[in-house]
Amino acid sequence: MAQTDVLLTKQPAPQTVPPCELPPKLYDVARNTGAHTSAGLATAGFRTAKYLVDEWFQNCYASYHQAFADRDQSERQRHESRQLAAETEALAQRTQEDSTRKVGERLQDMHCWKSELQREVGELVAETDLLLAQKLRLERALDATAIPFTIATDNLQCRERRQHPDLVRDHVEMELLKEAELIRNIQELLKRTIKQAVHQIRLNREHKELCEMDWSDKVDAYNIDETCAGYTNQSTEVQFHPHSTKFEESASMPETWARFTQENLQRAERERLASFNLRGLIDCILRDTSEDLRLQCDSVNLAFGRRLEELEDARHKLQHHLNKTLREISDQEHNVAELKLAIRNKELPLKVAQTRLYQRSQRPNVELCRDTAQFRWRS
């Protein structure tokens, strides 16, 4: 009975959960079948069966006990619910703080890669501009070789019009042929180098565009992540997105993400280094070709100078011999004139001698003698 008094006099705990109907529960109450039972009175003319007092108290005690057990279970559930709500709130707070921190780290990584890409793009632009300047120098150098080549070929063609025996394959012609061949080789070299520079410029621009696209994507991602990092529980822009937790099939991993940018930077740096080496090669080519042309030009000029000295010396000697020959011709002409005069002067003695021989041939008989005078006149 003491337990009954406690159950009846205990104040009920304040309810924090709204009341609701409990599911009906059936209780099996044992009927009295003893000597004082009333279970069989229904068959004696009564319409309802009546319980004994002990059965009534037993039923009340069972109801009290069940209510106490239900309230105790409800209190435990409320306590567990408050504890679970606190734990989930703390977990959500920690998860949110951790995700915010990781977004911050992600922002730092993207800012680092974005700065590297921006630096590489700037260096590629500067390197491409320098290579364009070198390409312009090559084109001007190629145009400048046209005049020396024309001069060399014109000299060769003009020297082909020399008369015999001056049409000789002399040292000047050899040097002119070497100069023309050298200029042709230099032109071919400059054309190949220009093609190589154009190809390298195209590669520089392609890798610059790749880095710019990567940089642009990172700028967009940086802005998105920066906006996400600024979201809080008090933000008004947040809302439910049921399918946002689904991973995209095309999504990359952190390793592939970093490797993609790193490979872009490595390729861009490799092309920039190749462009730098090509600019050095162009400087060497221009310097060497200019030196070779200058040396060959000096050789041609020296050969021309020597040939001119030889021709001048030959001209002087020929002029000297010509003067002597002309003087000799003049002397010979004077001699011929004197000889003609002497011949004319010998005509009278010849006439005398022939007349004498003719007259003596008229001598008669034995007097026609071949004497000493006859032989002398004949000789």
C-alpha contacts under 8 A as a table, 3 or more apart, distances in Angstrom:
res1	aa1	res2	aa2	distance
1	M	4	T	4.84
1	M	5	D	6.24
2	A	5	D	5.07
2	A	6	V	6.32
3	Q	6	V	5.07
3	Q	7	L	6.18
4	T	7	L	5.08
4	T	8	L	6.14
4	T	61	Y	7.15
5	D	8	L	5.06
5	D	9	T	5.92
6	V	9	T	5.31
6	V	10	K	5.83
7	L	10	K	5.74
7	L	64	Y	6.83
15	Q	18	P	7.17
15	Q	19	P	7.93
17	V	78	R	7.98
29	V	55	E	7.95
29	V	59	N	7.51
31	R	39	A	7.42
31	R	51	Y	7.73
32	N	37	T	5.39
32	N	38	S	7.65
32	N	39	A	7.03
32	N	52	L	7.80
33	T	36	H	7.84
33	T	37	T	5.52
33	T	39	A	7.01
34	G	37	T	5.32
37	T	40	G	7.35
37	T	52	L	7.61
38	S	41	L	5.32
38	S	42	A	7.91
38	S	49	A	6.91
38	S	50	K	6.35
38	S	51	Y	7.36
38	S	52	L	7.89
39	A	42	A	6.73
39	A	49	A	5.95
39	A	50	K	7.09
40	G	43	T	5.78
40	G	44	A	7.15
41	L	44	A	4.89
41	L	45	G	6.98
41	L	46	F	6.06
41	L	49	A	7.21
42	A	45	G	5.77
42	A	46	F	4.39
42	A	47	R	5.67
42	A	48	T	6.12
42	A	49	A	6.05
43	T	46	F	6.67
46	F	49	A	7.56
51	Y	55	E	5.99
51	Y	56	W	6.54
52	L	55	E	5.09
52	L	56	W	6.31
53	V	56	W	4.91
53	V	57	F	6.20
54	D	57	F	5.12
54	D	58	Q	5.95
55	E	58	Q	4.90
55	E	59	N	6.05
56	W	59	N	5.10
56	W	60	C	6.26
57	F	60	C	5.00
57	F	61	Y	6.03
58	Q	61	Y	5.07
58	Q	62	A	6.16
59	N	62	A	5.08
59	N	63	S	6.31
60	C	63	S	5.04
60	C	64	Y	6.16
61	Y	64	Y	5.06
61	Y	65	H	6.08
62	A	65	H	5.12
62	A	66	Q	6.10
63	S	66	Q	5.11
63	S	67	A	6.11
64	Y	67	A	5.15
64	Y	68	F	6.13
65	H	68	F	5.09
65	H	69	A	6.14
66	Q	69	A	5.06
66	Q	70	D	6.06
67	A	70	D	5.05
67	A	71	R	6.08
68	F	71	R	5.15
68	F	72	D	6.06
69	A	72	D	5.08
69	A	73	Q	6.13
70	D	73	Q	5.14
70	D	74	S	6.08
71	R	74	S	4.92
71	R	75	E	6.08
72	D	75	E	5.09
72	D	76	R	6.23
73	Q	76	R	5.07
73	Q	77	Q	6.14
74	S	77	Q	4.98
74	S	78	R	6.10
75	E	78	R	5.01
75	E	79	H	6.09
76	R	79	H	5.07
76	R	80	E	6.02
77	Q	80	E	5.00
77	Q	81	S	5.84
78	R	81	S	4.92
78	R	82	R	6.15
79	H	82	R	5.20
79	H	83	Q	6.12
80	E	83	Q	4.98
80	E	84	L	5.89
81	S	84	L	5.02
81	S	85	A	5.98
82	R	85	A	5.05
82	R	86	A	6.12
83	Q	86	A	5.13
83	Q	87	E	6.11
84	L	87	E	5.04
84	L	88	T	5.97
85	A	88	T	5.16
85	A	89	E	5.96
86	A	89	E	5.06
86	A	90	A	6.08
87	E	90	A	5.11
87	E	91	L	5.99
88	T	91	L	4.89
88	T	92	A	5.87
89	E	92	A	5.04
89	E	93	Q	6.06
90	A	93	Q	4.99
90	A	94	R	6.08
91	L	94	R	5.05
91	L	95	T	5.91
92	A	95	T	4.99
92	A	96	Q	5.94
93	Q	96	Q	5.08
93	Q	97	E	6.08
94	R	97	E	5.09
94	R	98	D	5.98
95	T	98	D	5.03
95	T	99	S	5.98
96	Q	99	S	5.10
96	Q	100	T	6.02
97	E	100	T	5.02
97	E	101	R	6.10
98	D	101	R	5.01
98	D	102	K	6.10
99	S	102	K	4.97
99	S	103	V	6.02
100	T	103	V	5.02
100	T	104	G	6.18
100	T	229	A	5.72
101	R	104	G	4.97
101	R	105	E	6.29
102	K	105	E	4.94
102	K	106	R	6.04
103	V	106	R	4.83
103	V	107	L	6.06
103	V	225	D	6.64
103	V	226	E	7.96
103	V	229	A	6.28
104	G	107	L	4.94
104	G	108	Q	6.30
104	G	229	A	7.04
105	E	108	Q	5.04
105	E	109	D	6.27
106	R	109	D	5.06
106	R	110	M	6.12
107	L	110	M	5.08
107	L	111	H	5.95
107	L	222	Y	6.21
107	L	225	D	6.90
107	L	226	E	7.12
108	Q	111	H	5.03
108	Q	112	C	6.13
109	D	112	C	5.10
109	D	113	W	6.24
110	M	113	W	5.11
110	M	114	K	5.73
110	M	218	K	6.45
110	M	222	Y	6.59
111	H	114	K	4.92
111	H	115	S	6.00
111	H	222	Y	7.54
112	C	115	S	5.20
112	C	116	E	6.27
113	W	116	E	4.99
113	W	117	L	6.07
113	W	261	T	7.40
114	K	117	L	5.09
114	K	118	Q	6.05
114	K	215	W	5.65
114	K	218	K	6.42
114	K	219	V	7.28
115	S	118	Q	5.03
115	S	119	R	6.05
116	E	119	R	5.10
116	E	120	E	6.08
116	E	265	L	7.94
117	L	120	E	5.03
117	L	121	V	6.04
117	L	211	C	5.99
117	L	212	E	7.41
117	L	214	D	7.73
117	L	215	W	6.00
117	L	265	L	6.92
118	Q	121	V	5.10
118	Q	122	G	6.23
118	Q	211	C	7.90
118	Q	212	E	7.65
118	Q	215	W	6.89
119	R	122	G	5.15
119	R	123	E	6.21
120	E	123	E	5.06
120	E	124	L	6.01
120	E	211	C	7.73
120	E	265	L	7.11
120	E	268	A	7.31
120	E	269	E	7.41
121	V	124	L	5.04
121	V	125	V	6.13
121	V	208	K	5.62
121	V	211	C	6.49
121	V	212	E	6.86
122	G	125	V	5.12
122	G	126	A	6.23
123	E	126	A	5.08
123	E	127	E	5.97
123	E	272	R	7.97
124	L	127	E	4.99
124	L	128	T	5.92
124	L	204	N	6.56
124	L	205	R	7.86
124	L	208	K	6.42
124	L	268	A	7.58
124	L	272	R	6.25
125	V	128	T	5.11
125	V	129	D	6.19
125	V	208	K	7.53
126	A	129	D	5.14
126	A	130	L	6.30
127	E	130	L	5.09
127	E	131	L	6.14
127	E	272	R	6.77
127	E	275	S	7.07
127	E	276	F	7.23
128	T	131	L	4.98
128	T	132	L	6.06
128	T	201	I	6.11
128	T	204	N	6.57
128	T	205	R	7.66
128	T	275	S	7.73
129	D	132	L	5.00
129	D	133	A	6.32
130	L	133	A	5.07
130	L	134	Q	6.35
130	L	279	R	7.95
131	L	134	Q	4.93
131	L	135	K	6.11
131	L	197	A	7.15
131	L	201	I	7.14
131	L	275	S	6.97
131	L	279	R	6.25
132	L	135	K	4.92
132	L	136	L	6.20
132	L	201	I	7.51
133	A	136	L	5.05
133	A	137	R	6.34
134	Q	137	R	4.97
134	Q	138	L	6.29
134	Q	279	R	6.63
134	Q	282	I	6.99
135	K	138	L	5.00
135	K	139	E	6.27
135	K	194	I	6.15
135	K	197	A	6.38
135	K	198	V	7.72
136	L	139	E	5.09
136	L	140	R	6.18
137	R	140	R	5.11
137	R	141	A	6.02
138	L	141	A	4.98
138	L	142	L	6.06
138	L	190	L	6.37
138	L	193	T	7.86
138	L	194	I	6.57
138	L	282	I	7.76
138	L	286	L	7.52
139	E	142	L	5.00
139	E	143	D	6.21
139	E	190	L	7.82
139	E	194	I	7.36
140	R	143	D	5.03
140	R	144	A	6.05
141	A	144	A	4.93
141	A	145	T	6.44
141	A	190	L	7.93
141	A	286	L	7.70
142	L	145	T	5.38
142	L	146	A	7.19
142	L	187	Q	6.07
142	L	190	L	6.35
142	L	191	K	7.61
143	D	146	A	5.64
144	A	147	I	6.31
144	A	148	P	7.70
145	T	148	P	5.58
145	T	149	F	6.19
145	T	183	I	6.71
145	T	187	Q	7.19
146	A	149	F	5.21
146	A	150	T	6.12
147	I	150	T	5.07
147	I	151	I	6.15
148	P	151	I	5.01
148	P	152	A	6.12
148	P	183	I	7.79
149	F	152	A	5.14
149	F	153	T	6.16
149	F	179	E	7.91
149	F	180	A	5.90
149	F	183	I	6.25
149	F	184	R	7.83
150	T	153	T	5.22
150	T	154	D	5.95
151	I	154	D	5.10
151	I	155	N	6.08
152	A	155	N	5.15
152	A	156	L	6.30
152	A	176	L	5.95
152	A	177	L	7.79
152	A	179	E	6.98
152	A	180	A	5.98
153	T	156	L	5.05
153	T	157	Q	6.13
153	T	176	L	7.97
153	T	180	A	6.90
154	D	157	Q	5.03
154	D	158	C	5.96
155	N	158	C	5.07
155	N	159	R	6.05
155	N	176	L	7.73
156	L	159	R	5.15
156	L	160	E	6.31
156	L	173	E	6.94
156	L	176	L	6.98
156	L	177	L	7.83
157	Q	160	E	5.11
157	Q	161	R	7.06
158	C	161	R	5.51
158	C	162	R	7.52
159	R	162	R	5.49
159	R	167	L	7.48
160	E	167	L	6.92
161	R	167	L	7.76
162	R	166	D	6.00
162	R	167	L	5.14
163	Q	166	D	5.57
163	Q	167	L	5.69
164	H	167	L	5.22
165	P	168	V	7.01
169	R	172	V	7.95
169	R	173	E	5.97
169	R	174	M	7.14
170	D	173	E	5.47
170	D	174	M	6.52
171	H	174	M	5.03
171	H	175	E	6.19
171	H	303	A	6.31
171	H	307	R	7.92
172	V	175	E	5.15
172	V	176	L	6.12
172	V	300	V	6.44
172	V	303	A	5.10
172	V	304	F	5.83
172	V	307	R	7.06
173	E	176	L	4.98
173	E	177	L	6.10
174	M	177	L	5.17
174	M	178	K	6.19
175	E	178	K	4.96
175	E	179	E	6.08
175	E	296	Q	7.62
175	E	299	S	6.89
175	E	300	V	5.48
175	E	303	A	7.28
176	L	179	E	4.96
176	L	180	A	6.17
176	L	300	V	6.39
177	L	180	A	5.14
177	L	181	E	6.12
178	K	181	E	5.13
178	K	182	L	5.95
178	K	296	Q	7.93
179	E	182	L	4.97
179	E	183	I	6.09
179	E	293	L	7.63
179	E	296	Q	6.12
179	E	297	C	7.41
179	E	300	V	7.79
180	A	183	I	5.16
180	A	184	R	6.23
181	E	184	R	5.10
181	E	185	N	6.20
182	L	185	N	5.12
182	L	186	I	6.09
182	L	293	L	7.66
183	I	186	I	4.98
183	I	187	Q	6.06
183	I	293	L	7.57
184	R	187	Q	5.08
184	R	188	E	6.26
185	N	188	E	5.12
185	N	189	L	6.13
186	I	189	L	4.96
186	I	190	L	6.04
186	I	289	T	6.65
187	Q	190	L	5.09
187	Q	191	K	6.11
188	E	191	K	5.11
188	E	192	R	6.22
189	L	192	R	5.20
189	L	193	T	6.11
190	L	193	T	5.00
190	L	194	I	6.03
191	K	194	I	5.06
191	K	195	K	6.30
192	R	195	K	5.13
192	R	196	Q	6.21
193	T	196	Q	4.94
193	T	197	A	6.07
193	T	282	I	7.47
194	I	197	A	4.97
194	I	198	V	6.12
195	K	198	V	5.07
195	K	199	H	6.17
196	Q	199	H	5.08
196	Q	200	Q	6.13
197	A	200	Q	5.02
197	A	201	I	6.04
197	A	278	L	7.41
198	V	201	I	5.07
198	V	202	R	6.25
199	H	202	R	5.13
199	H	203	L	6.33
200	Q	203	L	5.01
200	Q	204	N	6.09
200	Q	271	E	7.68
200	Q	274	A	7.90
200	Q	275	S	6.43
201	I	204	N	5.01
201	I	205	R	6.20
201	I	275	S	7.87
202	R	205	R	5.18
202	R	206	E	6.14
203	L	206	E	5.04
203	L	207	H	6.19
203	L	271	E	7.08
204	N	207	H	5.35
204	N	208	K	6.00
204	N	268	A	7.29
204	N	271	E	6.28
204	N	272	R	6.92
204	N	275	S	7.89
205	R	208	K	4.87
205	R	209	E	6.08
206	E	209	E	5.13
206	E	210	L	6.32
207	H	210	L	4.89
207	H	211	C	6.12
207	H	264	N	7.51
207	H	267	R	7.34
207	H	268	A	5.51
207	H	271	E	7.94
208	K	211	C	5.11
208	K	212	E	6.01
208	K	268	A	7.13
209	E	212	E	4.91
209	E	213	M	6.03
210	L	213	M	5.13
210	L	214	D	6.16
210	L	264	N	7.19
211	C	214	D	5.01
211	C	215	W	5.90
211	C	264	N	6.47
211	C	265	L	7.34
211	C	268	A	7.79
212	E	215	W	4.87
212	E	216	S	5.93
213	M	216	S	5.00
213	M	217	D	6.14
214	D	217	D	5.13
214	D	218	K	6.19
214	D	261	T	7.20
215	W	218	K	5.06
215	W	219	V	6.13
216	S	219	V	5.04
216	S	220	D	6.32
217	D	220	D	5.19
217	D	221	A	6.11
218	K	221	A	4.91
218	K	222	Y	5.74
219	V	222	Y	4.95
219	V	223	N	6.18
220	D	223	N	5.21
220	D	224	I	6.24
221	A	224	I	5.03
221	A	225	D	6.02
222	Y	225	D	5.15
222	Y	226	E	5.88
223	N	226	E	5.01
223	N	227	T	6.13
224	I	227	T	5.14
224	I	228	C	6.18
225	D	228	C	4.83
225	D	229	A	5.98
226	E	229	A	5.04
226	E	230	G	6.41
227	T	230	G	5.20
227	T	231	Y	6.74
228	C	231	Y	5.39
231	Y	234	Q	7.96
231	Y	235	S	5.86
231	Y	238	V	7.50
232	T	235	S	5.24
235	S	238	V	6.14
241	H	244	S	5.47
242	P	245	T	7.36
243	H	246	K	5.78
247	F	251	A	7.16
248	E	251	A	5.27
252	S	256	T	6.14
252	S	257	W	6.04
253	M	256	T	5.23
253	M	257	W	5.91
254	P	257	W	4.94
254	P	258	A	6.13
255	E	258	A	5.35
255	E	259	R	6.01
256	T	259	R	4.90
256	T	260	F	5.88
257	W	260	F	5.28
257	W	261	T	6.71
258	A	261	T	5.44
258	A	262	Q	6.07
259	R	262	Q	4.89
259	R	263	E	5.90
260	F	263	E	5.25
260	F	264	N	6.29
261	T	264	N	5.01
261	T	265	L	6.18
262	Q	265	L	5.08
262	Q	266	Q	6.06
263	E	266	Q	4.94
263	E	267	R	6.01
264	N	267	R	5.23
264	N	268	A	6.04
265	L	268	A	5.07
265	L	269	E	5.94
266	Q	269	E	5.06
266	Q	270	R	5.99
267	R	270	R	4.98
267	R	271	E	6.19
268	A	271	E	5.17
268	A	272	R	6.04
269	E	272	R	4.91
269	E	273	L	6.07
270	R	273	L	5.12
270	R	274	A	6.18
271	E	274	A	4.89
271	E	275	S	6.04
272	R	275	S	4.96
272	R	276	F	6.15
273	L	276	F	4.94
273	L	277	N	6.17
274	A	277	N	5.09
274	A	278	L	6.05
275	S	278	L	4.96
275	S	279	R	6.19
276	F	279	R	5.16
276	F	280	G	6.44
277	N	280	G	5.06
277	N	281	L	6.17
278	L	281	L	4.86
278	L	282	I	6.07
279	R	282	I	5.00
279	R	283	D	6.26
280	G	283	D	5.09
280	G	284	C	6.32
281	L	284	C	5.06
281	L	285	I	6.07
282	I	285	I	4.97
282	I	286	L	6.04
283	D	286	L	5.26
283	D	287	R	6.05
284	C	287	R	5.09
284	C	288	D	5.87
285	I	288	D	5.16
285	I	289	T	5.84
286	L	289	T	5.27
286	L	290	S	5.94
287	R	290	S	5.25
287	R	291	E	6.14
288	D	291	E	5.05
288	D	292	D	6.02
289	T	292	D	4.99
289	T	293	L	6.04
290	S	293	L	5.17
290	S	294	R	6.08
291	E	294	R	5.07
291	E	295	L	6.08
292	D	295	L	5.15
292	D	296	Q	6.05
293	L	296	Q	5.07
293	L	297	C	5.90
294	R	297	C	5.00
294	R	298	D	6.15
295	L	298	D	5.03
295	L	299	S	6.17
296	Q	299	S	4.85
296	Q	300	V	6.12
297	C	300	V	5.07
297	C	301	N	6.09
298	D	301	N	5.04
298	D	302	L	5.94
299	S	302	L	5.02
299	S	303	A	6.05
300	V	303	A	5.02
300	V	304	F	6.03
301	N	304	F	4.97
301	N	305	G	6.01
302	L	305	G	4.94
302	L	306	R	6.16
303	A	306	R	5.14
303	A	307	R	5.97
304	F	307	R	5.00
304	F	308	L	5.90
305	G	308	L	5.04
305	G	309	E	6.15
306	R	309	E	5.01
306	R	310	E	6.18
307	R	310	E	4.95
307	R	311	L	6.02
308	L	311	L	4.94
308	L	312	E	5.84
309	E	312	E	4.99
309	E	313	D	5.97
310	E	313	D	5.07
310	E	314	A	6.00
311	L	314	A	4.93
311	L	315	R	5.87
312	E	315	R	4.93
312	E	316	H	6.10
313	D	316	H	5.12
313	D	317	K	6.16
314	A	317	K	5.04
314	A	318	L	5.92
315	R	318	L	4.99
315	R	319	Q	5.84
316	H	319	Q	4.94
316	H	320	H	5.98
317	K	320	H	4.93
317	K	321	H	6.08
318	L	321	H	5.02
318	L	322	L	5.78
319	Q	322	L	4.84
319	Q	323	N	6.06
320	H	323	N	5.17
320	H	324	K	6.26
321	H	324	K	4.94
321	H	325	T	5.87
322	L	325	T	4.90
322	L	326	L	5.92
323	N	326	L	5.02
323	N	327	R	6.09
324	K	327	R	5.03
324	K	328	E	6.01
325	T	328	E	4.88
325	T	329	I	5.99
326	L	329	I	4.95
326	L	330	S	6.10
327	R	330	S	4.97
327	R	331	D	6.08
328	E	331	D	4.95
328	E	332	Q	5.89
329	I	332	Q	4.88
329	I	333	E	5.98
330	S	333	E	5.01
330	S	334	H	6.23
331	D	334	H	5.00
331	D	335	N	6.07
332	Q	335	N	4.79
332	Q	336	V	6.05
333	E	336	V	4.95
333	E	337	A	6.16
334	H	337	A	5.02
334	H	338	E	6.13
335	N	338	E	4.96
335	N	339	L	5.94
336	V	339	L	4.85
336	V	340	K	6.00
337	A	340	K	5.04
337	A	341	L	6.09
338	E	341	L	4.87
338	E	342	A	5.94
339	L	342	A	4.84
339	L	343	I	5.96
340	K	343	I	4.89
340	K	344	R	6.09
341	L	344	R	5.00
341	L	345	N	6.04
342	A	345	N	4.84
342	A	346	K	6.21
343	I	346	K	5.05
343	I	347	E	6.55
344	R	347	E	5.32
345	N	348	L	6.71
345	N	349	P	7.97
346	K	349	P	5.49
346	K	350	L	6.08
347	E	350	L	4.94
347	E	351	K	6.03
348	L	351	K	4.95
348	L	352	V	6.13
349	P	352	V	4.93
349	P	353	A	6.07
350	L	353	A	5.02
350	L	354	Q	5.94
351	K	354	Q	5.13
351	K	355	T	5.79
352	V	355	T	5.09
352	V	356	R	6.08
353	A	356	R	5.09
353	A	357	L	6.16
353	A	377	W	5.98
354	Q	357	L	5.01
354	Q	358	Y	5.94
354	Q	377	W	7.93
355	T	358	Y	5.00
355	T	359	Q	5.97
356	R	359	Q	5.03
356	R	360	R	5.95
357	L	360	R	5.10
357	L	361	S	6.02
357	L	374	Q	7.14
357	L	377	W	7.13
357	L	378	R	7.86
358	Y	361	S	5.13
358	Y	362	Q	6.91
359	Q	362	Q	5.43
359	Q	363	R	7.56
360	R	363	R	5.47
360	R	368	L	7.36
361	S	368	L	6.68
362	Q	368	L	7.61
363	R	367	E	5.79
363	R	368	L	5.13
364	P	367	E	5.58
364	P	368	L	5.93
365	N	368	L	5.85
366	V	369	C	6.51
369	C	374	Q	8.00
370	R	373	A	7.91
370	R	374	Q	5.58
370	R	375	F	6.82
371	D	374	Q	5.22
371	D	375	F	6.56
372	T	375	F	5.24
372	T	376	R	6.16
373	A	376	R	5.11
373	A	377	W	6.19
374	Q	377	W	5.41
374	Q	378	R	6.39
375	F	378	R	5.10
375	F	379	S	6.21
376	R	379	S	5.17
